[in-house]
Amino acid sequence: MASDRTPIQVPELPESVADATVIALHKKAGDTVKRDELIAELETDKVVLEVSAPSAGTLVELSASEGDVVKADAVLGYLGPAEAASEDAEDEAGDEPARAKSADQASPAESTPAAHDQEEGAAAQPAESEAASDATSAPPPSPSVRRLLQEAGLSPGDVEGTGEDGRIQREDVERVRGQRADAGTTPKVEDSGAAARSAAVPAEPHDRAERIERVPMTRLRARIAERLLEAKQSTAMLTTFNEIDMSAAMALRSRYKETFEKRHSIKLGFMGLFVAAASRALERFPVVNAALDGEEIVYHHYSDIGIAVSSSRGLVVPVLRDTGKASIAEIERRIRDYAERARDGKLDIDELRGGTFTITNGGVFGSLFSTPILNPPQSAILGMHAIKERPVAVDGEVVVRPMMYVALSYDHRLVDGAEAVQFLVAIKEAIEDPARLLLDV
């Protein structure tokens, strides 16, 4: 009865988000589910939301499909009593004797050699069907794992899942990919003669067309594109550069990394130092931490620093709150937590809101020099880069030091060049002499 059905609704969407896209359905109509079991995943331009069963029961109706756009409070489907599935199964079981009797009464003319061959073929299929059933009985992988499977050239049937109910995890994909790499089974490489012959023959136009793939942009990627274009078109963006001798910071980390890790259960990295240095510099130069709102300047007497994190869905910027009051250990702990949950698509929308300043570290990917783009309405962003040994002049002598280029992009409508340069110099001085962070000088 309709009164026995429980609606499965789209959860409340983040502020300023009007709708969401269904990117994965983990259940189908007729499935029996437990309370809080994952049914669907919805993607907004900020986060991925999970829709879970509000109660135990049978999924009697599913009105949404993958790729559908849904709004807040829309109904994705309905749950019925758990007995509904068993009643349907009993009905089907009750029909079996009739089906068997019908098959027994088939006329002799139907028992032809062709029919006999089909029966033999059908008899040979159970093992294959059972294997296929085993491969499809596990819950479908998450979007990030599906993308990792695609990058590795694997299908879900190639990987044995170790997650709940046999669900494939990132570690499972990495394990299989590593095993295949060790065994030399992937990728397959043609012999040099065949490769040369293939290169000598130009590809036909239709062959090239078959090698072109078109996929829709994810909502996050589309939002990133929109925001970057907005930043370029709506701000007077300028970038200033400097370089930092990382010798002191590297010596500090080398000296205390084991003690630090034992005490705080987190590795000591450079990002914690840069966040602390930026927090102190923002206190000295508050206009860099401010934002324009029409014809007004909004000063923030706190530092909420966004850290750009790469994930399988694209770049996300979770925000570290009140970094001026946090220790380096606490900063490092929050960064690790954000990075892990960004990888799994588990960040909350509140963790992505706000922010008064942003730091991005292209150095982890090998970037030596770049001009970061502003994250409006913020007025500045700091770019870190790779550490490379270079010859530099120190006290009249040429020595080799580990150097990092840093870049500060800022909105010149609000921040003057002198303030931007002094801000970057303050960060340089703090990193080259970390005692300044302790003494606040």
LINQUIZI-V479471 format. One record per backbone hydrogen bond with DSSP energy under -1.0 kcal/mol. NH is the residue of the N-H (numbers start at 1). CO is the residue of the C=O. Records with the same first field share a line. If there is no record, write none. Layout:
BEGIN
NH=CO ; CO
END
This chain:
BEGIN
4=1
5=2
6=79
8=77
10=74
17=14
20=70
21=43
22=68
23=41
24=41
26=39
30=59
31=28
33=57
36=53
37=34
39=51
40=51
41=24
42=49
43=21
44=47
49=42
51=40
53=37
57=33
58=80
59=31
60=58 ; 78
61=78
63=76
67=22
68=65
70=20
73=10
74=71
76=8
78=61
79=6
80=58
84=81
87=83
88=84
89=85
90=86
91=87
92=88
93=89
94=90
95=91
99=95
100=96
101=97
102=98
103=99
104=100
105=101
106=103
110=107
111=108
112=110
116=112
117=113
118=114
119=115
120=116
121=117
122=118
123=119
124=120
125=122
129=125
130=126
131=127
132=128
133=129
134=130
135=131
136=132
137=133
146=142
147=143
148=144
149=145
150=146
151=147
152=148
154=149
158=155
159=156
163=167
166=163
167=164
173=169
174=170
175=171
176=172
177=173
178=174
179=175
180=176
181=177
182=178
183=179
185=180
195=191
196=192
197=193
198=194
199=195
200=196
208=204
209=205
210=206
212=209
222=218
223=219
224=220
225=221
226=222
227=223
228=224
229=225
230=226
231=227
232=228
233=229
234=230
237=235
238=410
240=408
242=406
244=404
246=402
250=246
251=247
252=248
253=249
254=250
255=251
256=252
257=253
260=256
261=257
262=258
263=259
264=260
265=261
274=270
275=271
276=272
277=273
278=274
279=275
280=276
281=277
282=278
283=279
284=280
285=281
288=285
290=287
291=298
293=296
296=293
298=291
305=320
306=357
307=318
308=359
309=316
311=314
316=309
319=351
320=305
323=303
325=322
331=327
332=328
333=329
334=330
335=331
336=332
337=333
338=334
339=335
340=336
341=337
342=338
343=339
344=340
346=341
352=349
356=304
357=304
359=306
360=382
362=384
365=362
366=363
367=362
378=375
381=409
382=358
383=407
384=360
386=367
388=403
390=401
392=399
394=397
397=394
399=392
401=390
403=388
404=244
406=242
407=383
408=240
409=381
410=238
411=379
412=236
414=411
415=411
420=416
421=417
422=418
423=419
424=420
425=421
426=422
427=423
428=424
429=425
430=426
431=427
432=428
433=429
436=433
437=434
439=435
440=436
441=436
END
